[in-house]
């Protein structure tokens, strides 16, 4: 009985320790998906912005591919802020 409880406890600790890494990967991927979704509407209305954003997006995707989740999250956060500022100013199609 004690052995199974210790095994269950060890498994729980291991799962909880790994959770932040999975969450960070998910945030990186989620941010990239939000960016891609936003670019579908923003890019046609502003090719210059699309070119500037594309360089940053490619860099963030390269960070993700290297496994540098912190850099990916930092980059995508900046990109999302820039896109949000652009769309709030009425730069996106339909605004």
Residue pairs with C-beta under 8 A, 6 or more apart in sequence:
21 69
24 69
24 70
24 73
25 69
27 69
27 73
28 60
28 63
28 64
28 69
28 72
28 73
28 76
29 64
31 60
31 72
31 73
31 76
31 77
31 79
31 80
32 57
32 60
32 61
32 64
32 72
32 76
34 76
34 80
35 53
35 57
35 60
35 76
35 79
35 80
35 83
36 57
38 80
38 83
38 87
39 50
39 53
39 57
39 83
41 92
41 93
41 94
42 49
42 50
42 53
42 83
42 86
42 87
42 91
42 92
42 93
43 49
43 50
43 53
44 93
45 91
45 92
45 93
46 86
46 91
46 92
49 86
49 91
53 79
53 82
53 83
56 75
56 78
56 79
57 79
59 75
60 71
60 72
60 75
60 76
60 79
61 72
63 69
63 71
63 72
63 75
64 72
86 92
87 95
